[in-house]
Amino acid sequence: MMTGRLEEGEQRAVIDWWAYRCKQHGLPEFTLFHVPNGGLRHKSTAGRLKSQGVRRGIPDLLLMVPRGHLHGLAIEMKSERGRPTDAQLIVHAWMLAAGWRVEVCYSADAAINAITSYLSAST
């Protein structure tokens, strides 16, 4: 089961893979990035981050590369038993309606496959 640190490790594997593969797609490394909206934090830190724009439900990884009619790819990393929260489902629905592809991935391999598939789509 992938939880907490294991989920973090899976996401790190995706980012490590991207550091190498982005060049093969002719893309800068910064086009795939993590949005640090989750995690346990001290109340004062959480409050400060919220005032700076941290929002519940934002996917873990965003790929800012348009393909066809899509504006980009959003990936929510989850443990094997994890499920998207209500806030995440609301954000996912909005992003889909706004022209993003959204994937919930339960492993690094699933996320890498989602990215590869997305980038293979016609532009």
C-alpha positions in Angstrom: 0.0 0.0 0.0 1.3 3.4 -0.9 0.7 6.0 1.8 2.3 9.2 2.9 6.0 8.8 2.3 5.5 5.9 -0.1 3.1 8.1 -2.1 5.8 10.8 -2.0 8.4 8.4 -3.2 6.2 7.4 -6.2 5.7 11.1 -7.1 9.5 11.7 -6.7 10.0 8.8 -9.2 7.8 10.6 -11.7 9.7 13.8 -11.3 13.1 12.0 -11.6 11.8 10.3 -14.8 10.6 13.7 -16.2 14.0 15.3 -15.6 15.4 12.9 -18.2 12.4 12.4 -20.5 11.4 16.1 -20.9 14.4 16.7 -23.2 13.2 13.9 -25.5 9.9 15.7 -25.9 11.6 19.0 -26.5 10.1 20.5 -23.4 11.7 22.4 -20.5 11.8 20.6 -17.2 9.6 23.2 -15.5 6.6 22.3 -17.6 5.8 19.4 -15.1 5.7 20.6 -11.5 4.3 19.7 -8.1 1.8 22.0 -6.3 2.5 21.7 -2.6 -1.1 22.1 -1.3 -1.2 19.0 0.8 0.6 17.6 3.8 0.5 18.1 7.5 1.7 21.5 8.7 1.7 23.5 11.8 -1.4 25.7 12.1 0.5 29.0 11.7 2.3 27.6 8.5 -1.0 26.4 7.1 -2.7 29.7 7.7 0.2 31.6 6.1 0.2 29.4 3.1 -3.6 29.7 2.7 -3.3 33.5 2.7 -0.7 33.1 -0.1 -3.1 31.1 -2.3 -2.8 27.5 -1.3 -6.2 25.8 -2.2 -7.7 22.5 -1.2 -8.2 20.0 -4.0 -5.5 21.1 -6.4 -3.9 18.1 -8.2 -0.4 17.1 -7.1 1.3 17.5 -10.5 0.5 19.8 -13.4 1.9 19.5 -16.9 1.6 22.8 -18.7 1.7 21.5 -22.2 -1.3 21.9 -24.5 -2.3 19.0 -26.7 -5.1 19.2 -29.2 -8.1 20.9 -27.5 -6.6 20.3 -24.1 -4.8 23.0 -22.1 -2.7 20.6 -20.0 -2.6 17.5 -17.8 -3.3 17.3 -14.1 -2.3 14.3 -12.1 -3.5 13.4 -8.6 -1.3 10.8 -6.9 -3.0 8.4 -4.6 -2.1 5.4 -2.5 -3.4 2.0 -3.6 -6.3 2.4 -1.2 -6.6 6.2 -1.5 -9.5 8.0 -3.1 -9.9 11.6 -4.2 -11.4 13.9 -1.6 -14.6 15.8 -2.2 -12.6 19.0 -2.7 -10.4 17.2 -5.3 -13.4 15.9 -7.1 -14.8 19.4 -7.4 -11.5 20.7 -8.7 -11.1 17.8 -11.1 -14.6 18.4 -12.5 -13.9 22.1 -13.0 -10.6 21.4 -14.7 -12.2 18.8 -17.0 -14.9 21.4 -18.0 -12.2 24.0 -18.5 -10.3 21.8 -21.0 -7.7 20.0 -18.9 -7.1 16.2 -18.9 -7.2 14.9 -15.3 -5.9 11.6 -14.1 -5.8 9.9 -10.7 -2.7 7.7 -10.6 -2.0 5.0 -8.0 1.7 4.5 -8.9 4.6 6.2 -10.6 4.2 3.9 -13.5 0.6 4.9 -13.9 1.5 8.6 -13.8 4.4 8.1 -16.3 2.0 6.2 -18.6 -0.6 9.1 -18.3 2.1 11.6 -19.2 3.4 9.6 -22.1 -0.1 9.0 -23.5 -1.0 12.6 -23.1 2.2 13.8 -24.9 1.6 11.3 -27.7 -1.8 12.9 -28.5 -1.9 15.0 -31.6 -1.1 18.7 -31.1 
